[in-house]
């Protein structure tokens, strides 16, 4: 889970749009992707990496990712698909384009409890069907524990972006974390970004684009994966926003993909009921 995301995810699809996403019947040129995004992809042809930031519970965002993968794959421009949703070392390399969803899930060691498979099936299977490897980029449990104790991570970001990371962790946990637990979780976010960046670098191919799918906190230019990539790599960053885009997000990306707003929901209500305020 991205530390920039509310811990409580929606587990049910939202309205009729989700049905279209899960059915796999949406074409790459659907109105959701839009002419502006297709034109932008055309301008970015040959970019070494394209970092796609999502809100995890917005079905339109996974649809946008699927369409992007299909657009690049159809032109022979997709080098690999890297996912926050699977651990580093898990990959579909060696699977045939006709591989079944069960084979793909096994290869990626998919954790359905953390990442409901129907939400990401279409984008993953689109890459597999195109003969493009899908690779996990997240930390495993041991890596997460080690990151919490790694004080060297504290010096990676300048003070202002580091403060934004802390604020995001606090807000993402509904203000319920005791202060002593915030910085270890900031380190986890930084370590995840570093691991995702390494996975992207390992997948690079001349003239083709590696696509990363992750929560929008992981792809922001001043905070996330771009801060761990070589300065000369110059990835492109696109962030999908459900409803009105936040100004802070706009400054972190090369492109904002607007999608329909989601129904209002109090993400923190359940967490407050389970967690007492810890101070």
MARSE-293146 format. One record per residue (C-alpha): x, z, y. Coordinates in steps of 0.2 Angstrom, whole numbers, plus 5000, padded with zeros to 4 digits. Example, Ala and Ser with C-alpha at 12.3 -4.5 7.8 and 13.67 -1.06 7.14 Angstrom:
<pts>
+------+------+------+
|   px |   pz |   py |
+------+------+------+
| 5062 | 5039 | 4978 |
| 5068 | 5036 | 4995 |
+------+------+------+
</pts>
This chain:
<pts>
+------+------+------+
|   px |   pz |   py |
+------+------+------+
| 5000 | 5000 | 5000 |
| 5006 | 4996 | 5017 |
| 5009 | 5012 | 5027 |
| 5000 | 5003 | 5042 |
| 4984 | 5002 | 5032 |
| 4971 | 5015 | 5030 |
| 4973 | 5023 | 5013 |
| 4955 | 5021 | 5008 |
| 4953 | 5002 | 5004 |
| 4936 | 4994 | 5001 |
| 4934 | 4990 | 4983 |
| 4919 | 4979 | 4984 |
| 4919 | 4961 | 4992 |
| 4911 | 4959 | 5009 |
| 4895 | 4948 | 5011 |
| 4894 | 4930 | 5005 |
| 4911 | 4926 | 5011 |
| 4919 | 4936 | 4997 |
| 4909 | 4926 | 4984 |
| 4917 | 4910 | 4990 |
| 4934 | 4917 | 4990 |
| 4932 | 4924 | 4972 |
| 4925 | 4908 | 4965 |
| 4940 | 4898 | 4971 |
| 4929 | 4884 | 4977 |
| 4935 | 4884 | 4995 |
| 4945 | 4869 | 5000 |
| 4962 | 4870 | 5009 |
| 4954 | 4861 | 5024 |
| 4939 | 4873 | 5026 |
| 4933 | 4878 | 5043 |
| 4941 | 4896 | 5041 |
| 4959 | 4889 | 5041 |
| 4955 | 4878 | 5056 |
| 4963 | 4864 | 5064 |
| 4975 | 4875 | 5075 |
| 4983 | 4883 | 5059 |
| 4985 | 4867 | 5050 |
| 4993 | 4859 | 5066 |
| 5004 | 4874 | 5067 |
| 5010 | 4873 | 5049 |
| 5014 | 4855 | 5052 |
| 5025 | 4860 | 5067 |
| 5034 | 4873 | 5056 |
| 5038 | 4861 | 5041 |
| 5055 | 4866 | 5035 |
| 5054 | 4884 | 5041 |
| 5064 | 4894 | 5029 |
| 5051 | 4908 | 5028 |
| 5033 | 4911 | 5033 |
| 5028 | 4929 | 5034 |
| 5009 | 4931 | 5033 |
| 5002 | 4948 | 5038 |
| 4985 | 4953 | 5032 |
| 4972 | 4967 | 5033 |
| 4971 | 4971 | 5015 |
| 4952 | 4973 | 5014 |
| 4947 | 4957 | 5024 |
| 4943 | 4944 | 5011 |
| 4945 | 4930 | 5024 |
| 4963 | 4935 | 5025 |
| 4967 | 4932 | 5007 |
| 4957 | 4915 | 5008 |
| 4968 | 4910 | 5023 |
| 4984 | 4914 | 5012 |
| 4977 | 4904 | 4998 |
| 4974 | 4889 | 5009 |
| 4992 | 4891 | 5016 |
| 4999 | 4891 | 4999 |
| 4990 | 4876 | 4994 |
| 4994 | 4866 | 5010 |
| 5013 | 4869 | 5008 |
| 5012 | 4866 | 4989 |
| 5003 | 4850 | 4991 |
| 5017 | 4843 | 5002 |
| 5031 | 4850 | 4990 |
| 5037 | 4862 | 5004 |
| 5033 | 4879 | 4995 |
| 5049 | 4887 | 4988 |
| 5041 | 4904 | 4982 |
| 5027 | 4916 | 4985 |
| 5033 | 4934 | 4988 |
| 5020 | 4948 | 4987 |
| 5020 | 4966 | 4994 |
| 5007 | 4969 | 4980 |
| 5020 | 4968 | 4965 |
| 5036 | 4977 | 4963 |
| 5053 | 4969 | 4965 |
| 5059 | 4962 | 4948 |
| 5042 | 4957 | 4943 |
| 5040 | 4938 | 4943 |
| 5031 | 4923 | 4936 |
| 5047 | 4913 | 4934 |
| 5046 | 4904 | 4917 |
| 5027 | 4903 | 4916 |
| 5019 | 4886 | 4915 |
| 5007 | 4880 | 4928 |
| 4993 | 4882 | 4916 |
| 4997 | 4900 | 4913 |
| 4982 | 4911 | 4912 |
| 4977 | 4925 | 4924 |
| 4981 | 4937 | 4910 |
| 4999 | 4930 | 4908 |
| 5002 | 4930 | 4927 |
| 4996 | 4948 | 4928 |
| 5007 | 4954 | 4914 |
| 5022 | 4945 | 4922 |
| 5019 | 4953 | 4939 |
| 5015 | 4970 | 4931 |
| 5000 | 4970 | 4941 |
| 4993 | 4987 | 4947 |
| 4975 | 4984 | 4948 |
| 4971 | 5002 | 4954 |
| 4982 | 4999 | 4969 |
| 4978 | 4981 | 4972 |
| 4962 | 4974 | 4965 |
| 4966 | 4958 | 4956 |
| 4950 | 4948 | 4961 |
| 4956 | 4950 | 4979 |
| 4973 | 4941 | 4977 |
| 4969 | 4931 | 4961 |
| 4966 | 4915 | 4971 |
| 4982 | 4915 | 4981 |
| 4993 | 4920 | 4966 |
| 4985 | 4907 | 4954 |
| 4987 | 4894 | 4968 |
| 5006 | 4896 | 4968 |
| 5007 | 4897 | 4949 |
| 4996 | 4881 | 4947 |
| 5008 | 4872 | 4959 |
| 5023 | 4877 | 4948 |
| 5030 | 4889 | 4961 |
| 5037 | 4906 | 4957 |
| 5028 | 4921 | 4962 |
| 5039 | 4936 | 4965 |
| 5035 | 4955 | 4968 |
| 5045 | 4962 | 4983 |
| 5039 | 4980 | 4984 |
| 5048 | 4996 | 4979 |
| 5045 | 5004 | 4962 |
| 5041 | 5023 | 4961 |
| 5060 | 5028 | 4959 |
| 5064 | 5017 | 4975 |
| 5050 | 5026 | 4984 |
| 5056 | 5043 | 4980 |
| 5074 | 5038 | 4985 |
| 5068 | 5031 | 5001 |
| 5060 | 5047 | 5007 |
| 5077 | 5056 | 5006 |
| 5087 | 5042 | 5013 |
| 5091 | 5048 | 5031 |
| 5102 | 5032 | 5035 |
| 5085 | 5023 | 5037 |
| 5081 | 5033 | 5052 |
| 5094 | 5024 | 5062 |
| 5088 | 5006 | 5058 |
| 5076 | 5004 | 5072 |
| 5078 | 5007 | 5091 |
| 5068 | 5023 | 5097 |
| 5053 | 5013 | 5104 |
| 5049 | 5004 | 5088 |
| 5053 | 5019 | 5077 |
| 5040 | 5029 | 5088 |
| 5027 | 5015 | 5084 |
| 5031 | 5017 | 5066 |
| 5028 | 5035 | 5066 |
| 5012 | 5033 | 5076 |
| 5006 | 5020 | 5063 |
| 5010 | 5032 | 5049 |
| 5000 | 5046 | 5057 |
| 4985 | 5035 | 5061 |
| 4985 | 5027 | 5044 |
| 4984 | 5044 | 5036 |
| 4970 | 5049 | 5048 |
| 4980 | 5062 | 5057 |
| 4980 | 5073 | 5041 |
| 4999 | 5073 | 5037 |
| 5009 | 5088 | 5041 |
| 5023 | 5084 | 5053 |
| 5037 | 5086 | 5040 |
| 5029 | 5073 | 5029 |
| 5029 | 5059 | 5043 |
| 5047 | 5054 | 5043 |
| 5049 | 5052 | 5024 |
| 5034 | 5040 | 5025 |
| 5042 | 5031 | 5039 |
| 5058 | 5029 | 5028 |
| 5047 | 5022 | 5014 |
| 5040 | 5009 | 5026 |
| 5057 | 5004 | 5031 |
| 5064 | 5003 | 5014 |
| 5049 | 4993 | 5008 |
| 5053 | 4981 | 5022 |
| 5071 | 4980 | 5017 |
| 5066 | 4976 | 4999 |
| 5054 | 4963 | 5004 |
| 5067 | 4955 | 5015 |
| 5079 | 4954 | 5001 |
| 5067 | 4946 | 4990 |
| 5063 | 4933 | 5003 |
| 5081 | 4929 | 5005 |
| 5084 | 4928 | 4986 |
| 5070 | 4915 | 4985 |
| 5076 | 4903 | 5000 |
| 5078 | 4885 | 4996 |
| 5084 | 4871 | 5008 |
| 5070 | 4862 | 5017 |
| 5057 | 4873 | 5009 |
| 5047 | 4888 | 5014 |
| 5046 | 4905 | 5006 |
| 5029 | 4913 | 5010 |
| 5027 | 4932 | 5011 |
| 5010 | 4940 | 5009 |
| 5010 | 4958 | 5015 |
| 5001 | 4970 | 5026 |
| 5002 | 4966 | 5045 |
| 5013 | 4981 | 5048 |
| 5027 | 4974 | 5037 |
| 5028 | 4957 | 5046 |
| 5029 | 4962 | 5064 |
| 5044 | 4956 | 5073 |
| 5050 | 4972 | 5081 |
| 5046 | 4983 | 5066 |
| 5046 | 4975 | 5049 |
| 5054 | 4963 | 5038 |
| 5061 | 4952 | 5052 |
| 5072 | 4966 | 5057 |
| 5080 | 4966 | 5040 |
| 5083 | 4947 | 5040 |
| 5099 | 4938 | 5046 |
| 5097 | 4934 | 5065 |
| 5100 | 4915 | 5061 |
| 5086 | 4914 | 5048 |
| 5072 | 4914 | 5061 |
| 5056 | 4916 | 5050 |
| 5039 | 4912 | 5057 |
| 5026 | 4926 | 5058 |
| 5008 | 4923 | 5057 |
| 4995 | 4938 | 5057 |
| 4977 | 4937 | 5053 |
| 4966 | 4948 | 5064 |
| 4948 | 4953 | 5059 |
| 4938 | 4952 | 5075 |
| 4947 | 4955 | 5092 |
| 4966 | 4953 | 5091 |
| 4976 | 4968 | 5097 |
| 4988 | 4965 | 5111 |
| 5001 | 4974 | 5102 |
| 4999 | 4963 | 5087 |
| 4999 | 4947 | 5097 |
| 5017 | 4951 | 5104 |
| 5023 | 4953 | 5086 |
| 5019 | 4936 | 5079 |
| 5021 | 4917 | 5082 |
| 5003 | 4914 | 5078 |
| 4987 | 4924 | 5077 |
| 4974 | 4918 | 5064 |
| 4957 | 4925 | 5070 |
| 4944 | 4929 | 5056 |
| 4926 | 4937 | 5057 |
| 4925 | 4955 | 5061 |
| 4921 | 4967 | 5046 |
| 4907 | 4978 | 5046 |
| 4910 | 4995 | 5054 |
| 4917 | 5008 | 5042 |
| 4924 | 5026 | 5044 |
| 4939 | 5024 | 5033 |
| 4944 | 5042 | 5035 |
| 4928 | 5051 | 5030 |
| 4932 | 5052 | 5012 |
| 4950 | 5056 | 5015 |
| 4945 | 5071 | 5027 |
| 4934 | 5077 | 5013 |
| 4948 | 5078 | 5000 |
| 4962 | 5083 | 5012 |
| 4962 | 5098 | 5022 |
| 4971 | 5096 | 5039 |
| 4989 | 5101 | 5036 |
| 4999 | 5109 | 5050 |
+------+------+------+
</pts>
